[in-house]
Amino acid sequence: MGTSIQPETKDLQFRFSFFRNLWIKDSSAITLHGLYSQVTGPLWKPQTECYRKLKVRPDRENEAKMVKDSMPVVIAEGICRPNHSHAAINLIRMSLLAMYDLDHTGQRTAAIKELFRQLPYVAYSHTSISGEGLKVFVYLDARTTEEYPLAYAICQQTLERIATHPCDLQCARITQPCSCVWDPESYLNPNPTPYPWREELAADPSLQTLIRSAANHPLFLYFCESGLYK
């Protein structure tokens, strides 16, 4: 059976871990509203603009990577054990959120962001630090690590259909870091509703095959290898 982790259920604060950069293990808790306030403020504007200038210069690729890696990151799916890394094994409380990443949306970035603003289960979104992608937080209401991969896959299928653009499968990992960024046009839904993945699964049991029958599915393999799905 999967690991049962007590979720946040008292309110919709959606608390999760905040790391000052990719390398440190010391984290603090931040709410979704707190993240939105910092993303829309000027705090990370210099680093964001610096990265975007460097990334278009092939000769500055290493510098661009250093800037990005030095940015704070959040683990949208929940709270990690204090003084430990963001590895999945260190997740001790689930936030009921899931993070999706759409890369290389290019000129469609604003249009896709607007599409997602209309979805009641999208709790938050911001433009990626590259300026050419989106990070999307969905109120997924997956309460255990066993539920998470299938719930994630069902919702991913819906987001991809609506956006007509693929999601980055790497970000299906339950504690995949999400880089912070400056985005004054980020979106916060103050009253999201859960994505109805359980209802969809009950209506169409074949959705189970998104994970179970895909023996070579990268997400399924990741969860099996990490011991989070048995």
DODODREN-45651 format. One record per residue: y, z, x of N, C-alpha, C in turn; chain; residue number from 1. Coordinates in Angstrom, 1 decimal, padded with zeros to 4 digits, always signed. Each point is the difference from the previous one (the first is absolute). Last residue first. Example, Ala and Ser with C-alpha at 12.3 -4.5 7.8 and 13.67 -1.06 7.14 Angstrom:
BEGIN
(pt (-002.2,+007.1,+012.8),(+001.1,+000.0,+000.9),(+001.1,+000.8,-000.8),"A",2),
(pt (-005.7,-000.1,+000.3),(+001.2,+000.0,-000.9),(+001.2,+000.0,+000.9),"A",1),
This chain:
BEGIN
(pt (+000.6,-004.5,+003.1),(-001.4,+000.0,+000.2),(-000.8,-000.3,-001.3),"A",230),
(pt (+005.2,+000.4,+002.8),(-000.7,-000.6,-001.1),(-001.5,-000.1,+000.3),"A",229),
(pt (+003.1,+001.7,+003.1),(+000.7,+000.4,-001.2),(-000.6,-000.6,-001.2),"A",228),
(pt (-001.1,-000.4,+004.9),(-000.6,+001.1,-000.7),(+000.6,+000.4,-001.3),"A",227),
(pt (+000.9,-003.7,+003.2),(+000.8,+001.2,+000.2),(-000.6,+001.2,-000.7),"A",226),
(pt (-002.0,-004.4,-000.3),(+000.0,+000.4,+001.4),(+000.8,+001.3,+000.2),"A",225),
(pt (-000.1,-001.9,-004.3),(-001.3,+000.5,+000.4),(+000.0,+000.5,+001.4),"A",224),
(pt (+004.0,-001.9,-001.6),(-000.3,+001.3,-000.7),(-001.4,+000.5,+000.4),"A",223),
(pt (+001.3,-004.3,+001.6),(+000.8,+001.1,+000.6),(-000.3,+001.3,-000.6),"A",222),
(pt (-002.1,-003.8,-001.7),(-000.6,+000.4,+001.3),(+000.9,+001.1,+000.6),"A",221),
(pt (+001.5,-001.8,-004.1),(-001.2,+000.7,-000.2),(-000.6,+000.5,+001.4),"A",220),
(pt (+003.7,-002.8,+000.2),(+000.4,+001.3,-000.6),(-001.2,+000.8,-000.2),"A",219),
(pt (-000.6,-004.5,+001.5),(+000.6,+000.9,+001.0),(+000.3,+001.4,-000.5),"A",218),
(pt (-004.1,-003.0,-001.8),(+001.4,+000.1,-000.4),(+000.7,+001.0,+001.0),"A",217),
(pt (-004.7,-001.6,-000.4),(+000.8,-000.3,+001.2),(+001.5,+000.1,-000.3),"A",216),
(pt (-003.3,+000.8,-003.3),(-000.5,+000.7,+001.1),(+000.8,-000.2,+001.3),"A",215),
(pt (+000.8,-000.3,-005.3),(+000.5,-000.7,+001.2),(-000.4,+000.8,+001.2),"A",214),
(pt (-000.9,+001.4,-004.5),(-000.8,-001.1,+000.3),(+000.4,-000.8,+001.3),"A",213),
(pt (+002.4,+004.0,-001.7),(-001.4,+000.3,+000.2),(-000.8,-001.2,+000.5),"A",212),
(pt (+004.9,-000.3,-001.0),(-000.4,+000.8,+001.2),(-001.5,+000.0,+000.2),"A",211),
(pt (+001.9,-002.6,-003.5),(+001.0,-000.1,+001.0),(-000.3,+000.8,+001.3),"A",210),
(pt (-002.6,+000.2,-004.0),(-000.5,-000.9,+001.0),(+001.1,-000.3,+001.1),"A",209),
(pt (+000.7,+002.5,-004.1),(-000.7,+000.8,+001.0),(-000.4,-000.8,+001.2),"A",208),
(pt (+001.7,-001.9,-004.0),(+001.1,+000.3,+001.0),(-000.6,+000.9,+001.1),"A",207),
(pt (-002.4,-001.2,-004.0),(-000.2,-000.9,+001.1),(+001.0,+000.2,+001.1),"A",206),
(pt (+000.1,+002.2,-004.4),(-000.8,+000.7,+001.1),(-000.2,-000.9,+001.2),"A",205),
(pt (+003.6,+000.1,-004.0),(-000.7,-001.0,+000.8),(-000.7,+000.6,+001.2),"A",204),
(pt (+002.2,+002.7,-003.3),(+000.0,-001.2,-000.8),(-000.8,-001.1,+000.8),"A",203),
(pt (+000.6,+004.1,+002.1),(-000.8,+000.3,-001.2),(-000.1,-001.3,-000.8),"A",202),
(pt (+002.9,-000.1,+003.7),(-001.4,+000.1,+000.4),(-001.0,+000.2,-001.2),"A",201),
(pt (+004.6,+000.1,-000.7),(-000.4,-001.3,+000.3),(-001.4,-000.1,+000.5),"A",200),
(pt (+001.9,+004.2,-000.9),(-000.1,-000.7,-001.3),(-000.5,-001.5,+000.3),"A",199),
(pt (+001.0,+002.8,+003.7),(-001.2,+000.4,-000.7),(-000.3,-000.7,-001.3),"A",198),
(pt (+004.0,-000.9,+002.5),(-001.2,-000.6,+000.7),(-001.3,+000.5,-000.7),"A",197),
(pt (+005.3,+000.0,-000.9),(-001.2,+000.3,-000.9),(-001.3,-000.5,+000.6),"A",196),
(pt (+004.8,+002.0,+002.2),(-000.7,-001.3,-000.2),(-001.3,+000.2,-000.7),"A",195),
(pt (+004.1,+003.5,-000.8),(-001.2,-000.3,+000.9),(-000.5,-001.5,-000.3),"A",194),
(pt (+005.2,+001.2,-000.7),(-001.2,+000.4,-000.7),(-001.2,-000.5,+000.9),"A",193),
(pt (+005.5,+001.5,+001.1),(-001.1,-000.9,+000.0),(-001.2,+000.5,-000.8),"A",192),
(pt (+005.2,+001.2,+000.7),(-001.0,+000.4,-001.0),(-001.2,-001.0,+000.0),"A",191),
(pt (+003.9,-000.4,+002.9),(+000.0,+001.4,-000.2),(-001.1,+000.5,-000.9),"A",190),
(pt (+000.6,-004.2,+003.6),(-000.3,+000.2,-001.5),(-000.1,+001.5,-000.3),"A",189),
(pt (+002.4,-003.1,+004.1),(-000.7,+001.2,-000.3),(-000.1,+000.1,-001.6),"A",188),
(pt (+001.2,-003.8,+004.4),(-000.2,+000.3,-001.4),(-000.7,+001.3,-000.2),"A",187),
(pt (+003.4,-002.7,+004.0),(-001.3,+000.5,-000.4),(+000.0,+000.5,-001.4),"A",186),
(pt (+003.7,-001.9,+002.8),(-000.5,-000.6,-001.3),(-001.4,+000.5,-000.3),"A",185),
(pt (+002.3,+001.2,+004.0),(+000.9,+000.5,-001.1),(-000.4,-000.6,-001.3),"A",184),
(pt (-002.6,+000.9,+004.7),(+000.0,-001.0,-001.1),(+000.8,+000.5,-001.1),"A",183),
(pt (-002.1,+001.2,+005.3),(+001.3,+000.0,-000.8),(-000.1,-001.1,-001.0),"A",182),
(pt (-004.4,+002.7,+001.9),(+000.9,-001.1,+000.2),(+001.3,+000.3,-000.6),"A",181),
(pt (-005.5,+001.8,+001.5),(+001.3,+000.2,-000.7),(+000.9,-001.1,+000.4),"A",180),
(pt (-005.4,-000.4,+000.0),(+001.2,+000.2,+000.8),(+001.2,+000.2,-000.9),"A",179),
(pt (-005.3,+001.2,-000.8),(+001.1,-000.9,-000.5),(+001.3,+000.3,+000.7),"A",178),
(pt (-005.7,+000.9,+001.0),(+001.4,+000.4,+000.1),(+000.9,-001.1,-000.6),"A",177),
(pt (-005.1,+001.2,-001.5),(+000.7,-001.0,+000.8),(+001.5,+000.4,+000.0),"A",176),
(pt (-004.1,+002.3,-002.0),(+001.1,+000.6,+000.7),(+000.7,-001.0,+000.9),"A",175),
(pt (-003.6,-001.4,-002.8),(+000.6,+001.0,-000.8),(+001.1,+000.8,+000.7),"A",174),
(pt (-001.4,-005.3,+000.4),(-000.4,+001.3,+000.6),(+000.8,+001.1,-000.6),"A",173),
(pt (+000.9,-004.5,-000.9),(-000.9,+000.7,-001.0),(-000.5,+001.3,+000.6),"A",172),
(pt (+002.7,-003.3,+002.3),(+000.7,+001.2,-000.6),(-000.8,+000.6,-001.1),"A",171),
(pt (-001.5,-003.9,+002.4),(+000.1,+001.2,+000.9),(+000.6,+001.2,-000.7),"A",170),
(pt (-000.1,-004.3,-002.1),(-001.2,+000.8,-000.2),(+000.0,+001.3,+000.9),"A",169),
(pt (+004.1,-002.9,-002.1),(-000.6,+000.2,+001.3),(-001.1,+001.0,-000.1),"A",168),
(pt (+001.6,-003.3,-004.0),(+000.3,+001.3,+000.6),(-000.7,+000.1,+001.3),"A",167),
(pt (+001.6,-004.8,-002.7),(-001.1,+001.0,+000.4),(+000.6,+001.3,+000.5),"A",166),
(pt (+002.1,-003.4,-003.9),(+000.1,+000.2,+001.5),(-001.0,+001.1,+000.4),"A",165),
(pt (+001.6,-001.2,-004.5),(-000.5,-001.3,+000.6),(+000.1,+000.1,+001.5),"A",164),
(pt (+001.1,+003.5,-003.4),(+000.9,-000.5,+001.1),(-000.4,-001.4,+000.5),"A",163),
(pt (-002.6,+002.2,-003.4),(+001.4,+000.0,-000.4),(+001.0,-000.6,+001.0),"A",162),
(pt (-004.6,+000.5,+001.1),(+000.1,-000.9,-001.0),(+001.5,-000.2,-000.5),"A",161),
(pt (-001.1,+003.3,+003.2),(-000.1,-001.3,+000.6),(+000.2,-001.1,-001.1),"A",160),
(pt (-000.3,+004.5,-001.4),(+001.3,-000.3,+000.7),(+000.0,-001.4,+000.6),"A",159),
(pt (-004.0,+001.5,-002.1),(+001.1,-000.2,-001.0),(+001.3,-000.3,+000.7),"A",158),
(pt (-003.7,+001.1,+002.7),(-000.3,-001.3,-000.7),(+001.1,-000.3,-001.0),"A",157),
(pt (+000.1,+004.2,+002.1),(+000.4,-001.0,+000.9),(-000.2,-001.4,-000.6),"A",156),
(pt (-001.6,+003.8,-002.3),(+001.5,-000.1,-000.1),(+000.5,-001.2,+000.9),"A",155),
(pt (-004.6,+001.1,+000.3),(+000.3,-000.5,-001.4),(+001.5,-000.2,-000.2),"A",154),
(pt (-001.5,+002.0,+004.1),(-000.4,-001.4,-000.1),(+000.3,-000.6,-001.4),"A",153),
(pt (+000.7,+004.6,+000.8),(+000.9,-000.8,+000.8),(-000.2,-001.4,-000.2),"A",152),
(pt (-003.0,+003.0,-002.0),(+001.3,+000.0,-000.7),(+001.0,-000.9,+000.7),"A",151),
(pt (-004.1,+000.7,+002.2),(-000.1,-000.9,-001.2),(+001.3,-000.1,-000.8),"A",150),
(pt (-000.2,+002.9,+003.8),(-000.1,-001.4,+000.4),(-000.2,-000.9,-001.2),"A",149),
(pt (+000.5,+004.9,-000.8),(+001.2,-000.7,+000.6),(-000.3,-001.5,+000.3),"A",148),
(pt (-003.1,+003.7,-001.6),(+000.7,-000.9,-001.0),(+000.9,-001.0,+000.7),"A",147),
(pt (-002.1,+003.3,+002.7),(-001.0,-000.9,-000.6),(+000.6,-001.0,-001.0),"A",146),
(pt (+002.6,+003.5,+001.9),(-000.2,-001.1,+001.0),(-001.1,-001.0,-000.5),"A",145),
(pt (+002.7,+002.7,-003.7),(-000.9,+000.3,+001.1),(+000.0,-001.2,+000.9),"A",144),
(pt (+002.8,+000.0,-003.8),(-000.1,+001.4,+000.2),(-000.9,+000.4,+001.1),"A",143),
(pt (+003.3,-004.2,-001.9),(-001.3,+000.2,+000.5),(-000.1,+001.4,+000.6),"A",142),
(pt (+004.0,-002.3,-002.2),(-000.8,+001.0,-000.6),(-001.5,+000.0,+000.4),"A",141),
(pt (+004.2,-002.9,+000.9),(-001.4,-000.5,-000.2),(-000.9,+001.1,-000.6),"A",140),
(pt (+005.3,-001.8,+000.9),(-000.6,+001.2,-000.6),(-001.4,-000.3,-000.4),"A",139),
(pt (+002.6,-002.7,+003.9),(-000.4,+000.0,-001.4),(-000.6,+001.3,-000.3),"A",138),
(pt (+003.4,-002.6,+003.8),(-000.8,+001.2,-000.3),(-000.3,+000.0,-001.5),"A",137),
(pt (+001.4,-003.9,+004.1),(+000.0,+000.4,-001.4),(-000.9,+001.2,-000.2),"A",136),
(pt (+002.8,-003.4,+003.8),(-000.9,+001.2,-000.1),(+000.2,+000.4,-001.5),"A",135),
(pt (+001.0,-005.0,+002.4),(+000.3,+001.1,-000.9),(-001.1,+001.1,+000.2),"A",134),
(pt (+002.6,-004.5,+003.0),(-001.2,+000.5,-000.7),(+000.4,+001.2,-000.9),"A",133),
(pt (+002.8,-002.2,+003.4),(-000.8,-001.1,-000.6),(-001.3,+000.4,-000.6),"A",132),
(pt (+003.2,+002.7,+002.6),(+000.9,-000.7,-000.9),(-000.7,-001.1,-000.8),"A",131),
(pt (-001.7,+003.4,+003.3),(+000.2,-001.4,+000.4),(+001.0,-000.7,-000.8),"A",130),
(pt (-001.4,+004.4,-001.1),(+001.0,+000.0,+001.1),(+000.2,-001.4,+000.6),"A",129),
(pt (-001.4,+000.4,-005.2),(-000.5,+000.4,+001.3),(+001.0,-000.1,+001.1),"A",128),
(pt (+001.2,+001.0,-005.1),(-000.2,-001.1,+000.8),(-000.5,+000.5,+001.4),"A",127),
(pt (-001.0,+002.9,-004.4),(+001.1,-000.4,+000.9),(-000.4,-001.2,+000.8),"A",126),
(pt (-001.4,+003.3,-004.8),(-000.2,-001.1,+000.9),(+001.2,-000.1,+001.0),"A",125),
(pt (-002.7,+003.3,-004.2),(+001.0,-000.2,+001.0),(-000.3,-001.2,+000.8),"A",124),
(pt (-002.5,+001.4,-003.9),(+000.9,+001.2,+000.1),(+001.1,-000.3,+001.0),"A",123),
(pt (-003.4,-002.9,-003.4),(+000.6,-000.1,+001.3),(+001.0,+001.2,+000.1),"A",122),
(pt (-002.3,-000.9,-004.0),(-000.8,+000.8,+000.9),(+000.5,-000.1,+001.4),"A",121),
(pt (+001.8,-002.5,-003.8),(+000.2,+001.5,-000.2),(-000.7,+000.9,+001.0),"A",120),
(pt (+002.2,-005.1,+000.6),(-001.3,+000.6,-000.2),(+000.1,+001.5,-000.1),"A",119),
(pt (+003.6,-003.1,+001.1),(-000.3,+000.0,-001.4),(-001.3,+000.7,-000.4),"A",118),
(pt (+001.7,-000.7,+004.5),(+000.8,+001.0,-000.7),(-000.3,+000.1,-001.5),"A",117),
(pt (-002.0,-003.3,+002.8),(-000.7,+001.3,+000.1),(+000.9,+001.1,-000.7),"A",116),
(pt (+001.7,-004.4,+000.4),(-001.2,+000.0,-000.9),(-000.6,+001.4,+000.0),"A",115),
(pt (+003.5,-000.7,+003.0),(+000.5,+000.1,-001.4),(-001.2,+000.0,-001.0),"A",114),
(pt (-000.9,-000.6,+004.6),(+000.4,+001.4,-000.3),(+000.5,+000.1,-001.4),"A",113),
(pt (-001.1,-004.3,+001.4),(-001.2,+000.8,-000.2),(+000.4,+001.5,-000.3),"A",112),
(pt (+003.5,-002.9,+001.0),(-000.6,-000.4,-001.3),(-001.2,+000.8,-000.3),"A",111),
(pt (+002.1,+000.5,+004.3),(+000.8,+000.6,-001.1),(-000.6,-000.3,-001.4),"A",110),
(pt (-002.2,-002.0,+003.8),(+000.0,+001.4,+000.0),(+000.8,+000.7,-001.1),"A",109),
(pt (-000.8,-004.8,+001.3),(-000.4,+000.5,-001.3),(+000.0,+001.5,+000.0),"A",108),
(pt (+000.9,-002.8,+003.9),(+001.1,-000.2,-001.0),(-000.4,+000.6,-001.4),"A",107),
(pt (-003.2,+001.8,+003.6),(+001.1,-001.0,+000.3),(+001.1,+000.0,-001.1),"A",106),
(pt (-004.5,+002.3,+000.8),(+000.4,-000.5,-001.3),(+001.3,-000.9,+000.1),"A",105),
(pt (-003.2,+002.6,+003.3),(+000.4,-001.4,+000.1),(+000.4,-000.6,-001.4),"A",104),
(pt (-002.9,+004.4,-000.4),(+000.6,-000.6,+001.2),(+000.5,-001.4,-000.2),"A",103),
(pt (-001.2,+004.7,-002.9),(+000.0,-001.5,-000.2),(+000.8,-000.6,+001.2),"A",102),
(pt (-002.7,+004.9,-001.5),(+000.9,-000.7,+001.0),(-000.1,-001.5,-000.3),"A",101),
(pt (-000.9,+005.3,-002.5),(-000.4,-001.4,+000.2),(+001.0,-000.7,+000.8),"A",100),
(pt (-001.7,+005.4,-001.3),(+001.0,-000.9,+000.6),(-000.7,-001.4,+000.2),"A",99),
(pt (-000.6,+004.5,-003.5),(-000.7,-000.9,+000.9),(+001.1,-001.0,+000.5),"A",98),
(pt (-000.4,+005.4,-002.6),(+000.7,-001.3,+000.3),(-001.0,-000.9,+000.9),"A",97),
(pt (-000.7,+004.6,-001.4),(-000.2,-000.9,-001.1),(+000.8,-001.3,+000.1),"A",96),
(pt (-000.7,+003.8,+003.2),(+001.3,-000.1,-000.7),(-000.1,-000.8,-001.3),"A",95),
(pt (-003.6,+003.2,+003.1),(+000.4,-001.3,-000.4),(+001.2,+000.0,-000.8),"A",94),
(pt (-002.1,+003.2,+004.1),(+000.5,+000.0,-001.4),(+000.5,-001.4,-000.4),"A",93),
(pt (-002.0,+001.0,+004.3),(-000.4,+001.2,-000.7),(+000.5,+000.1,-001.5),"A",92),
(pt (-001.2,-003.5,+004.7),(+000.7,+000.1,-001.3),(-000.5,+001.2,-000.8),"A",91),
(pt (-001.6,-001.6,+004.4),(+001.0,+001.1,-000.1),(+000.8,+000.1,-001.3),"A",90),
(pt (-003.3,-003.4,+001.2),(-000.7,+001.3,+000.0),(+001.0,+001.1,-000.1),"A",89),
(pt (+001.6,-004.5,+000.6),(-000.5,+000.3,-001.4),(-000.7,+001.4,-000.1),"A",88),
(pt (+003.8,-000.8,+003.7),(-001.3,-000.5,-000.2),(-000.5,+000.5,-001.4),"A",87),
(pt (+004.3,+000.9,+002.4),(-000.1,-000.5,-001.3),(-001.4,-000.7,-000.3),"A",86),
(pt (+000.8,+004.3,+003.5),(+000.5,-001.4,-000.1),(-000.2,-000.4,-001.5),"A",85),
(pt (+001.0,+005.1,+001.2),(-001.1,-000.9,+000.3),(+000.6,-001.4,-000.3),"A",84),
(pt (+002.3,+004.3,-000.8),(-000.3,-000.2,+001.4),(-001.2,-000.8,+000.3),"A",83),
(pt (+000.0,+001.4,-004.9),(+001.1,+000.3,+000.9),(-000.5,-000.2,+001.5),"A",82),
(pt (-002.2,-002.8,-004.0),(-000.2,+001.3,+000.5),(+001.1,+000.2,+001.1),"A",81),
(pt (+001.1,-003.5,-003.8),(-000.9,+000.1,+001.1),(+000.0,+001.5,+000.5),"A",80),
(pt (+001.3,-002.5,-005.0),(+000.4,+000.9,+001.1),(-001.1,+000.1,+001.0),"A",79),
(pt (+000.7,-004.5,-003.2),(+000.0,+001.4,-000.2),(+000.4,+000.8,+001.3),"A",78),
(pt (+000.1,-004.9,-001.1),(-001.1,+000.5,-000.8),(-000.1,+001.5,-000.1),"A",77),
(pt (+003.3,-002.7,+002.7),(+000.3,+000.1,-001.5),(-001.1,+000.6,-000.8),"A",76),
(pt (+001.8,+000.4,+004.9),(-001.3,-000.2,-000.4),(+000.0,+000.2,-001.5),"A",75),
(pt (+004.0,-001.5,+003.8),(-000.5,+000.9,-001.1),(-001.4,-000.4,-000.3),"A",74),
(pt (+003.7,-000.4,+004.5),(-001.0,-000.6,-000.9),(-000.3,+001.0,-001.1),"A",73),
(pt (+004.2,-001.3,+004.0),(-000.8,+001.0,-000.8),(-001.0,-000.8,-000.9),"A",72),
(pt (+001.6,-002.4,+004.5),(+000.5,+000.3,-001.3),(-000.9,+001.1,-000.7),"A",71),
(pt (-000.9,-002.2,+004.2),(+000.8,+001.2,+000.1),(+000.6,+000.4,-001.3),"A",70),
(pt (-002.5,-004.0,+000.6),(-000.9,+001.1,+000.1),(+000.8,+001.3,+000.1),"A",69),
(pt (+002.5,-004.0,-000.2),(-000.8,+000.2,-001.2),(-000.8,+001.2,+000.1),"A",68),
(pt (+002.3,-001.3,+003.9),(+000.9,+000.4,-001.1),(-000.7,+000.4,-001.3),"A",67),
(pt (-002.5,-001.9,+003.5),(+000.4,+001.3,+000.3),(+000.9,+000.6,-001.0),"A",66),
(pt (-001.2,-004.5,-000.3),(-001.1,+000.8,-000.4),(+000.3,+001.5,+000.3),"A",65),
(pt (+003.1,-003.2,+001.4),(+000.0,+000.0,-001.4),(-001.1,+001.0,-000.5),"A",64),
(pt (+000.3,-001.0,+004.5),(+001.1,+000.9,-000.4),(+000.0,+000.2,-001.5),"A",63),
(pt (-003.0,-003.1,+001.8),(-000.4,+001.3,+000.4),(+001.0,+001.0,-000.5),"A",62),
(pt (+001.0,-004.6,-000.5),(-001.1,+000.4,-000.9),(-000.4,+001.5,+000.3),"A",61),
(pt (+003.4,-003.3,+001.8),(+000.3,+001.4,-000.3),(-001.0,+000.6,-000.9),"A",60),
(pt (+000.1,-004.7,+001.4),(+000.1,+000.7,+001.2),(+000.3,+001.5,-000.2),"A",59),
(pt (-000.1,-003.0,-003.7),(-001.4,+000.1,+000.6),(+000.0,+000.8,+001.3),"A",58),
(pt (+003.4,+000.4,-004.2),(+000.1,-000.4,+001.4),(-001.4,+000.2,+000.6),"A",57),
(pt (+001.1,+001.3,-004.4),(+000.1,-001.5,+000.0),(+000.1,-000.5,+001.4),"A",56),
(pt (-000.2,+004.7,-001.0),(-001.3,-000.6,-000.3),(+000.1,-001.5,+000.0),"A",55),
(pt (+003.8,+003.0,+000.9),(-000.9,-000.2,+001.1),(-001.3,-000.8,-000.4),"A",54),
(pt (+003.4,+001.2,-003.2),(+000.6,-000.9,+001.0),(-001.0,-000.3,+001.1),"A",53),
(pt (-001.3,+003.0,-003.4),(+000.1,-001.3,-000.6),(+000.7,-001.0,+001.0),"A",52),
(pt (-000.3,+004.6,+001.2),(-001.3,-000.6,-000.1),(+000.1,-001.4,-000.4),"A",51),
(pt (+003.9,+002.5,-000.1),(-000.4,-000.3,+001.3),(-001.3,-000.7,+000.1),"A",50),
(pt (+001.6,+001.6,-004.1),(+000.7,-001.2,+000.4),(-000.4,-000.4,+001.4),"A",49),
(pt (-001.8,+004.0,-001.7),(-000.5,-001.2,-000.8),(+000.7,-001.2,+000.5),"A",48),
(pt (+001.4,+004.1,+001.9),(-001.3,-000.5,+000.5),(-000.6,-001.2,-000.8),"A",47),
(pt (+004.2,+001.9,-001.4),(+000.1,-000.6,+001.4),(-001.4,-000.4,+000.5),"A",46),
(pt (+000.2,+002.1,-004.4),(+000.6,-001.3,+000.1),(+000.1,-000.6,+001.4),"A",45),
(pt (-001.6,+004.4,-002.0),(-000.9,-000.9,+000.7),(+000.6,-001.4,+000.1),"A",44),
(pt (+002.5,+003.5,-002.2),(-000.7,+000.7,+001.1),(-000.8,-001.0,+000.9),"A",43),
(pt (+002.9,-000.4,-004.2),(+000.3,-000.7,+001.2),(-000.9,+000.4,+001.2),"A",42),
(pt (-001.5,+000.1,-005.4),(+001.1,+000.5,+000.8),(+000.1,-000.7,+001.4),"A",41),
(pt (-003.6,-000.7,-003.2),(+001.2,-000.6,-000.5),(+001.3,+000.4,+000.8),"A",40),
(pt (-004.3,+001.9,+001.1),(-000.1,-001.4,+000.1),(+001.3,-000.7,-000.4),"A",39),
(pt (-000.5,+004.6,-000.7),(+000.2,-000.3,+001.4),(+000.0,-001.5,+000.3),"A",38),
(pt (-000.8,+001.6,-004.4),(+001.3,+000.4,+000.4),(+000.3,-000.4,+001.4),"A",37),
(pt (-004.4,-000.6,-001.7),(+001.0,-001.0,-000.6),(+001.4,+000.3,+000.5),"A",36),
(pt (-003.4,+003.2,+001.1),(-000.1,-001.3,+000.8),(+001.0,-001.0,-000.5),"A",35),
(pt (-000.2,+003.9,-002.5),(+000.6,+000.3,+001.3),(-000.1,-001.2,+000.9),"A",34),
(pt (-002.1,-000.2,-004.2),(+001.4,+000.0,-000.1),(+000.7,+000.2,+001.3),"A",33),
(pt (-004.6,+000.5,-000.1),(+000.3,-001.4,-000.1),(+001.6,-000.2,-000.2),"A",32),
(pt (-001.5,+004.3,+002.7),(-000.3,-000.5,-001.3),(+000.4,-001.5,-000.1),"A",31),
(pt (-001.9,+003.1,+004.3),(+001.2,-000.6,-000.6),(-000.4,-000.5,-001.4),"A",30),
(pt (-001.9,+003.3,+004.5),(-000.1,-000.5,-001.3),(+001.3,-000.6,-000.5),"A",29),
(pt (-001.7,+000.3,+005.3),(+000.5,+000.8,-001.1),(-000.2,-000.7,-001.3),"A",28),
(pt (-002.3,+000.0,+005.4),(+000.5,-000.6,-001.2),(+000.7,+001.0,-000.9),"A",27),
(pt (-002.2,-001.0,+005.4),(+000.7,+000.9,-000.9),(+000.6,-000.7,-001.2),"A",26),
(pt (-002.3,-002.2,+003.6),(-000.9,+000.6,-001.0),(+000.7,+000.9,-000.9),"A",25),
(pt (+001.7,-004.7,+003.0),(-000.1,+001.5,-000.1),(-001.0,+000.4,-001.1),"A",24),
(pt (+001.2,-004.7,+001.0),(-000.8,+000.7,+001.1),(-000.2,+001.5,-000.2),"A",23),
(pt (+002.5,-003.3,-002.8),(-001.4,-000.3,-000.1),(-000.8,+000.9,+001.0),"A",22),
(pt (+004.7,+001.9,-001.9),(-000.4,-001.3,+000.5),(-001.5,-000.1,+000.0),"A",21),
(pt (+002.1,+003.5,-002.3),(+001.2,-000.5,+000.6),(-000.2,-001.3,+000.8),"A",20),
(pt (-002.7,+001.6,-004.5),(-000.1,+000.2,+001.4),(+001.2,-000.6,+000.7),"A",19),
(pt (-001.8,+001.9,-005.1),(+001.1,-000.7,+000.7),(-000.2,+000.3,+001.5),"A",18),
(pt (-003.1,+000.5,-005.0),(+000.3,+000.3,+001.4),(+001.0,-001.0,+000.6),"A",17),
(pt (-000.2,+001.3,-005.4),(-000.9,-000.5,+001.0),(+000.6,+000.2,+001.4),"A",16),
(pt (+000.7,+000.8,-005.9),(+000.2,+000.5,+001.3),(-001.0,-000.6,+001.0),"A",15),
(pt (+001.7,-000.5,-005.1),(-000.7,-000.9,+000.9),(+000.3,+000.4,+001.5),"A",14),
(pt (+001.5,+001.6,-004.6),(+000.8,+000.0,+001.2),(-000.6,-000.9,+001.1),"A",13),
(pt (-001.0,+001.2,-004.9),(-000.1,-001.3,+000.6),(+000.9,-000.1,+001.2),"A",12),
(pt (-002.9,+004.4,-002.1),(+001.2,-000.8,-000.3),(-000.2,-001.4,+000.6),"A",11),
(pt (-003.6,+003.1,+000.1),(+001.0,+000.8,-000.8),(+001.2,-000.8,-000.4),"A",10),
(pt (-003.9,-001.3,+002.7),(-000.1,-000.3,-001.4),(+001.1,+000.7,-000.8),"A",9),
(pt (-002.2,-001.6,+005.2),(+001.2,+000.5,-000.6),(+000.0,-000.4,-001.5),"A",8),
(pt (-004.8,+000.5,+002.5),(+001.2,-000.9,-000.1),(+001.2,+000.8,-000.5),"A",7),
(pt (-004.8,+001.2,+002.9),(+000.9,+000.4,-001.2),(+001.2,-000.8,+000.0),"A",6),
(pt (-004.7,-001.7,+001.9),(+001.2,+000.6,+000.5),(+001.0,+000.3,-001.1),"A",5),
(pt (-005.5,-001.4,+001.3),(+000.9,+000.4,-001.1),(+001.2,+000.7,+000.7),"A",4),
(pt (-003.6,-003.8,+001.9),(+000.6,+001.3,+000.2),(+001.0,+000.2,-001.1),"A",3),
(pt (-004.4,-002.9,-000.9),(+001.2,-000.1,+000.7),(+000.6,+001.4,+000.2),"A",2),
(pt (-005.4,-000.9,-000.4),(+001.2,+000.0,-000.8),(+001.2,+000.0,+000.9),"A",1),
